[in-house]
Amino acid sequence: MNVAIVGAGKLSFRVAEALLGGDYAITIIDKNNDVLQKLSQQLDVMTINADARDISVLKNLDIKDFQYLLAATDNDETNMVIASFAKKLGCRRVIARVRDPEHMNQFGFIKETMGIDSIVNPDLSITLEIYKYLAEKYTLSNGIFTSGKIALIEFPARKFNKLVGLSIPQVREVMPNMLIAAISRNGKVIIPHGDDDIRERDYLYVIGEKDQIIELNKRVHEKGKYTNLQKVMIIGGGKTGFYLAEKLSEFGVAVKLVEKSMERCRYLSTHLNNVMVLHSDGTDIPLLEEENMNEMDAFVTATGYDEENLLLALTAKQHGIEDVISKVSHESYKDLIERMGVDMVLNPLDITASNILRFIQGSKKIISSLLIQGQAEIMEIVAHSHMNMIDVPLHKLDLPDGVLIAAIHRGQKVIIPDGNTVIKWNDRVIILSLLSEIGDLEKLLKNKN
């Protein structure tokens, strides 16, 4: 399957890297030849040094023979134009990255008018995940996500105190027909393995047969889980800060938005209603304390600098703020984050790449999918006879630590798998994957050679 990607930035690299694990031939177009040369040394892709706004470039590429095009340059208007041109020239499906708030309320019109099939907005995607966590306390449809005879439940470990301190094999003895598919610990979602144990402050994601999960829900469900969120401080008035302040304000929250650029403050104050915009450096802790930082129900760090976001998040935790959320783009900080105890850390690159991959895969492989705290994805697929994972014991699939085959629905039977389980044709398979492992997940879904 042919996929064209315009723009050789971080998002394009991430999507291309993941798709190469599947049955895709990737062509990347960019005006910067130096960037293309570096990229071609890292990935097995075809590169074209050209401006994709020139329709002759798309015609010479035979874009009509491509199934997908992703326009992900640094300019919204350029992305929309290139995607529209590609669609008119015969590309089957086109995706444009559009980030400016001015376009947010007219995505439908843009798509219809310009023939664009999908628009992705990294800042809006991460905003929605933060909003769900703060405004809804991340309930999964009242605590349960169901798919056929299989269900997933989310609950704090303290609600099932018998599990606290147990290793994962010991948990299987207590809940023999259920599986802990994921643990949210100190702001980080992990896929548990045999040497992991359950801690009191963990949030658990347990999967199993639907009726059994419903019974478990009666025991662990937290009533009145919806938040009484009233005061939130956001550091960073960029696109994420803007979207989040607007959404929380509409929800009825008193928002204080801190931004160090005076010009940006003027924009924010004229485009946001009922939001207090403060012109200050977010690292000025005395000023934050003067602005009643200690009284905040939640604190969100969304500057353009990972180090600053993490430092401020740690400071907020030390001030006793209940919910602290940080936007972090670099994978190298993963282990540090868990030790810091921040409540939730989100990577916009992970979320956006996942959204794009799900669109490209369409309904052929993925029946449904759901993000877990913006860091992991649970999905249901139908196993086809040509997939690599068919008729192979799970222990021979060499699954990465961040990917888990959580459950199998075969006819009327629900199977909680172990290493000897074999996936059969037409099984409905529930897979849980960290977003950082989406490339390895694509290899699992890949067709046999």
C-alpha positions in Angstrom: 0.0 0.0 0.0 1.5 3.4 -1.0 1.5 6.2 1.5 2.9 9.7 0.7 4.0 12.0 3.6 4.6 15.7 3.0 6.9 17.3 5.5 9.8 15.6 7.2 9.3 16.6 10.8 8.9 14.6 14.0 5.3 13.5 13.4 6.1 12.4 9.8 9.1 10.4 11.1 7.0 8.8 13.8 4.2 7.8 11.4 6.6 6.5 8.7 8.6 4.5 11.2 5.4 2.8 12.5 4.0 2.1 9.0 7.2 0.5 7.8 6.4 -2.2 10.3 3.3 -3.0 8.3 2.6 -3.5 4.6 3.3 0.1 3.4 5.6 1.7 0.9 6.4 5.2 2.2 7.4 8.3 0.1 8.4 11.5 2.0 8.4 14.9 0.2 10.2 17.9 1.7 11.8 21.1 0.4 14.8 20.6 2.7 17.3 18.2 1.2 19.5 18.0 4.3 16.6 16.8 6.4 15.6 14.2 3.8 19.2 12.8 3.6 19.3 12.4 7.4 15.8 10.8 7.4 16.7 8.3 4.6 19.7 7.2 6.6 17.4 6.1 9.4 14.3 4.8 7.5 13.8 2.7 4.4 11.7 5.2 2.5 11.8 7.0 -0.8 12.5 10.7 -0.5 11.7 13.5 -2.9 13.2 17.0 -2.6 10.4 19.2 -3.9 7.6 21.5 -3.1 4.4 19.4 -3.0 2.2 22.5 -3.7 3.4 22.2 -7.3 0.9 19.8 -8.8 3.5 18.6 -11.3 5.3 17.0 -8.3 2.2 15.1 -7.3 1.5 14.1 -10.9 5.1 12.9 -11.5 4.7 10.8 -8.3 1.6 9.2 -9.7 -0.4 10.3 -6.6 -3.4 8.7 -8.2 -1.8 5.3 -7.3 -1.5 6.2 -3.7 -4.0 5.1 -1.1 -3.1 7.8 1.5 -1.4 11.2 1.7 -0.5 12.9 5.0 0.3 16.7 4.7 2.3 17.6 7.8 4.4 20.6 7.0 4.7 23.5 9.5 2.0 25.5 7.8 -1.7 24.8 8.1 -2.7 26.5 4.8 0.0 24.6 3.0 -1.2 21.3 4.4 -4.8 22.0 3.4 -3.8 23.0 -0.1 -1.5 20.0 -0.7 -4.1 17.5 0.7 -6.8 19.1 -1.5 -4.6 18.9 -4.6 -3.8 15.3 -3.9 -7.4 14.4 -3.5 -8.3 16.1 -6.8 -5.5 14.3 -8.5 -6.9 10.9 -7.5 -5.3 10.0 -4.1 -7.8 7.8 -2.3 -7.7 9.3 1.2 -5.9 12.5 2.4 -5.1 13.8 5.9 -4.0 17.3 6.8 -2.4 18.5 10.1 -4.1 21.8 11.1 -3.2 23.4 14.3 -4.3 27.1 14.4 -7.3 27.8 16.7 -8.9 30.0 14.0 -9.6 26.8 12.0 -10.9 24.7 14.9 -14.6 25.6 14.6 -14.7 25.1 10.8 -13.0 21.7 10.4 -16.2 20.3 8.9 -16.5 23.1 6.3 -12.8 22.8 5.4 -13.1 19.0 4.9 -16.2 19.3 2.8 -15.0 22.3 0.7 -11.5 21.0 0.1 -12.2 17.3 -0.1 -10.0 16.5 2.9 -10.9 13.1 4.5 -9.3 13.7 8.0 -7.8 16.6 9.9 -5.5 16.0 12.9 -4.7 18.6 15.5 -2.0 17.5 18.0 -2.8 20.3 20.5 -6.5 19.7 20.4 -6.0 16.0 20.8 -3.9 16.4 23.9 -6.3 19.0 25.2 -9.2 16.5 25.0 -7.2 13.9 27.0 -6.4 16.4 29.7 -10.0 17.6 29.8 -11.3 14.1 30.1 -9.0 13.4 33.0 -9.8 16.7 34.9 -13.5 17.2 34.1 -14.6 13.5 34.0 -11.9 11.9 36.1 -11.3 9.5 33.2 -14.3 7.3 33.6 -14.5 4.6 30.9 -18.3 4.8 30.2 -19.0 4.8 33.9 -16.0 2.7 34.6 -16.5 -0.1 32.1 -15.5 -0.4 28.4 -17.3 -3.3 26.8 -16.9 -5.1 23.5 -19.1 -8.1 22.9 -18.6 -10.6 25.7 -15.4 -8.9 26.9 -15.2 -5.9 29.2 -12.5 -3.7 30.7 -12.8 -2.0 34.1 -10.8 0.8 35.6 -10.5 1.3 39.4 -8.1 2.2 42.2 -6.2 -0.7 43.8 -7.3 0.5 47.3 -10.9 -0.4 46.4 -9.8 -4.1 46.2 -7.3 -4.0 49.0 -6.6 -7.8 48.8 -4.6 -7.2 45.6 -2.2 -4.6 47.1 1.3 -6.1 47.5 0.6 -9.1 45.2 2.7 -9.9 42.2 1.0 -10.4 38.8 1.1 -14.2 39.0 -0.5 -14.0 42.5 -3.2 -11.7 41.2 -4.1 -14.4 38.7 -4.8 -16.8 41.6 -7.2 -14.3 43.2 -8.9 -13.4 39.9 -8.3 -16.6 37.8 -10.5 -15.6 34.8 -9.4 -11.9 34.6 -6.2 -10.1 33.7 -4.6 -6.8 34.8 -4.0 -5.4 31.4 -2.5 -2.1 32.5 -1.5 -0.1 35.6 -1.5 3.7 35.9 1.3 4.5 38.4 2.6 8.0 39.2 1.4 9.5 35.9 2.7 6.7 33.8 0.8 3.8 32.2 2.7 0.5 32.3 1.9 -3.0 30.9 2.5 -5.3 33.9 4.6 -8.5 33.7 5.5 -11.3 36.1 7.9 -9.4 38.3 5.6 -6.4 38.8 3.4 -6.0 41.9 0.3 -4.0 42.8 0.8 -0.8 44.9 -1.8 1.0 46.9 -1.9 4.2 44.8 -2.1 2.3 41.5 -5.1 2.5 39.2 -5.8 -0.9 37.6 -7.3 -1.8 34.2 -8.7 -5.3 34.5 -10.1 -7.2 31.5 -12.3 -10.3 31.5 -15.6 -11.9 30.6 -18.3 -9.2 30.7 -20.6 -10.7 33.4 -17.6 -11.2 35.7 -16.3 -7.7 35.2 -19.8 -6.3 35.9 -19.8 -8.2 39.2 -16.3 -6.8 40.0 -17.6 -3.4 39.2 -20.2 -3.7 42.0 -17.4 -4.2 44.4 -14.9 -1.5 43.3 -17.0 1.2 41.6 -16.5 4.7 42.9 -19.8 6.6 43.2 -19.8 10.2 42.4 -16.5 10.0 40.5 -17.2 13.1 38.5 -15.1 15.9 39.7 -16.0 19.1 41.5 -13.1 20.9 39.7 -13.2 24.6 40.4 -9.7 26.2 40.0 -7.0 25.3 37.5 -3.7 27.0 36.7 -2.2 26.5 33.2 1.4 27.4 32.5 2.0 28.1 28.8 -0.3 30.0 26.6 0.5 28.2 23.4 -2.1 26.3 21.4 -2.5 23.6 24.0 -2.9 26.1 26.8 -5.4 28.1 24.7 -7.6 25.1 23.8 -7.6 23.8 27.4 -8.3 27.2 29.0 -11.2 27.7 26.6 -12.7 24.2 27.2 -12.3 24.3 31.0 -13.8 27.8 31.1 -16.8 26.6 29.2 -17.1 23.8 31.8 -17.4 26.5 34.5 -13.8 26.3 35.9 -11.9 29.4 37.1 -8.8 29.3 34.9 -5.5 31.2 35.4 -3.4 31.1 32.3 0.3 32.1 32.7 2.2 33.2 29.6 5.6 35.0 29.4 5.1 36.7 25.9 3.2 40.0 26.2 2.1 39.7 22.5 0.7 36.3 23.1 -1.0 37.5 26.3 -2.8 40.2 24.3 -4.1 37.5 21.8 -5.2 35.2 24.7 -7.0 38.0 26.5 -9.0 39.0 23.4 -9.9 35.4 22.3 -10.7 33.8 25.7 -13.7 34.5 27.8 -13.7 34.3 31.6 -10.0 33.3 31.7 -7.5 35.3 33.8 -4.4 35.8 31.6 -1.2 36.5 33.6 1.9 38.0 31.9 4.8 36.2 33.7 7.4 33.6 33.4 5.9 30.3 34.7 9.1 29.5 36.5 8.6 32.5 38.8 7.4 30.5 41.7 6.9 33.4 44.1 4.4 35.0 41.6 2.6 31.7 41.3 2.3 31.5 45.0 0.9 35.1 45.1 -1.7 33.9 42.6 -2.8 31.2 45.1 -1.1 28.3 43.5 -1.7 26.3 46.6 -5.5 26.6 46.3 -5.6 25.1 42.8 -7.5 21.9 42.2 -5.3 21.1 39.2 -2.1 22.4 37.6 -1.2 21.9 34.0 2.3 22.6 32.5 2.1 23.1 28.7 5.1 25.3 27.7 7.2 24.4 24.7 10.0 23.1 26.9 9.9 19.6 28.4 12.4 20.3 31.2 10.4 23.4 32.3 7.1 21.4 32.2 8.5 18.7 34.4 10.2 21.0 36.9 7.0 23.0 37.3 5.0 19.9 37.6 7.2 18.6 40.4 7.0 22.0 42.1 3.2 21.8 42.0 3.2 18.4 43.5 5.4 19.7 46.3 2.7 22.4 46.9 0.1 19.6 47.5 -2.0 20.2 44.3 -4.1 17.1 43.8 -4.0 16.8 40.0 -0.8 17.7 38.2 -0.5 17.1 34.4 2.5 17.7 32.2 3.0 17.9 28.4 6.2 16.1 27.5 7.4 15.2 24.0 10.7 13.4 24.6 10.6 9.6 25.3 13.9 9.9 27.2 12.1 11.3 30.2 9.8 8.2 30.7 11.7 6.7 33.6 12.2 10.1 35.3 8.5 10.8 35.1 7.5 7.7 37.1 9.8 8.7 39.9 8.5 12.2 40.1 4.9 11.3 41.0 3.2 13.6 38.5 -0.4 12.5 38.0 -0.5 12.4 34.2 2.1 13.0 31.5 1.0 13.2 27.8 3.0 13.1 24.6 1.2 14.9 21.8 3.3 13.1 19.2 2.2 9.7 20.5 -1.5 10.6 20.5 -1.5 12.2 17.0 0.5 9.4 15.4 -1.9 6.9 16.9 -4.9 8.8 15.5 -3.3 8.9 12.0 -2.5 5.2 12.1 -6.0 4.2 13.1 -7.4 6.3 10.2 -5.0 4.7 7.7 -5.8 1.2 8.9 -9.5 2.0 8.6 -12.0 -0.7 9.4 -10.0 -3.5 7.8 -8.1 -4.3 10.9 -9.4 -2.2 13.8 -13.0 -2.7 15.0 -12.7 -0.2 17.8 -10.1 1.5 19.9 -9.9 3.6 23.1 -7.1 5.6 24.6 -6.1 5.0 28.2 -4.9 8.2 29.9 -3.5 9.4 26.6 -0.6 6.9 26.9 -1.9 3.5 25.9 -4.5 2.2 23.5 -6.9 -0.7 23.8 -8.2 -2.0 20.6 -10.3 -4.9 19.2 -9.3 -6.5 15.9 -10.6 -9.4 13.8 -7.8 -11.9 13.2 -7.3 -12.6 9.4 -5.7 -15.7 8.1 -2.9 -13.7 6.5 -1.7 -11.9 9.7 1.7 -12.8 11.2 0.2 -13.5 14.6 -2.2 -16.3 13.4 -1.5 -19.9 14.4 1.6 -19.1 16.5 1.8 -19.6 20.3 1.9 -16.1 21.9 5.3 -16.8 23.5 6.8 -17.2 20.0 5.5 -13.8 18.8 8.3 -12.0 20.6 6.0 -9.3 21.8 7.6 -6.1 23.1 7.1 -5.2 26.8 4.6 -2.5 25.8 2.2 -4.7 23.9 -0.2 -7.2 25.4 -2.7 -9.7 24.0 -5.3 -9.1 26.7 -8.2 -11.3 25.7 -9.6 -13.4 22.8 -13.3 -13.7 21.9 -13.8 -17.0 19.9 -17.3 -17.8 19.1 -19.2 -17.8 22.4 -16.0 -18.3 24.4 -13.8 -15.7 26.1 -10.2 -16.7 26.5 -7.7 -14.9 28.9 -4.5 -16.0 27.1 -1.2 -17.3 28.4 2.0 -17.9 26.5 0.7 -21.1 24.9 -2.5 -19.6 23.6 -2.8 -19.6 19.8 -4.8 -17.0 17.9 -7.1 -18.5 15.2 -8.7 -17.1 12.1 -11.7 -14.9 12.8 -10.9 -14.5 16.5 -11.8 -11.1 17.9 -8.6 -10.1 19.7 -8.3 -7.4 22.4 -4.8 -5.8 22.3 -3.4 -3.2 24.7 -0.4 -1.2 23.5 1.6 1.7 24.8 1.4 4.5 22.2 5.2 4.6 22.3 5.2 1.0 20.9 2.9 1.6 17.9 5.6 0.7 15.5 6.0 -2.8 17.1 2.2 -3.1 17.1 2.1 -2.6 13.4 4.5 -5.5 12.9 2.1 -7.7 14.9 -0.7 -6.7 12.6 1.4 -7.1 9.5 0.4 -9.6 6.8 2.6 -12.7 6.2 5.1 -12.5 3.4 
